[in-house]
Amino acid sequence: MTVSVGPACHPEHGTTRQQLVDAADTALFEAKAAGKNVVRTAPSRSNPAPREVQ
């Protein structure tokens, strides 16, 4: 079993529910594209690139 995760946090990644869902979705897409067992945080509003968490 493997897991890919794309977390998003208020207010760094968005201030509305939809912004947070969109940010988490972007991070999850990036995590899945990077392979198995990957965590990528959502892009922050000040730094738009998703970040890998180890």
ABEGO torsion letter per residue (X at the ends): XBBBBBBBBOAAAEABAAAAAAAAAAAAAAAAAAEBGBBBBBBBAABABBBBBX
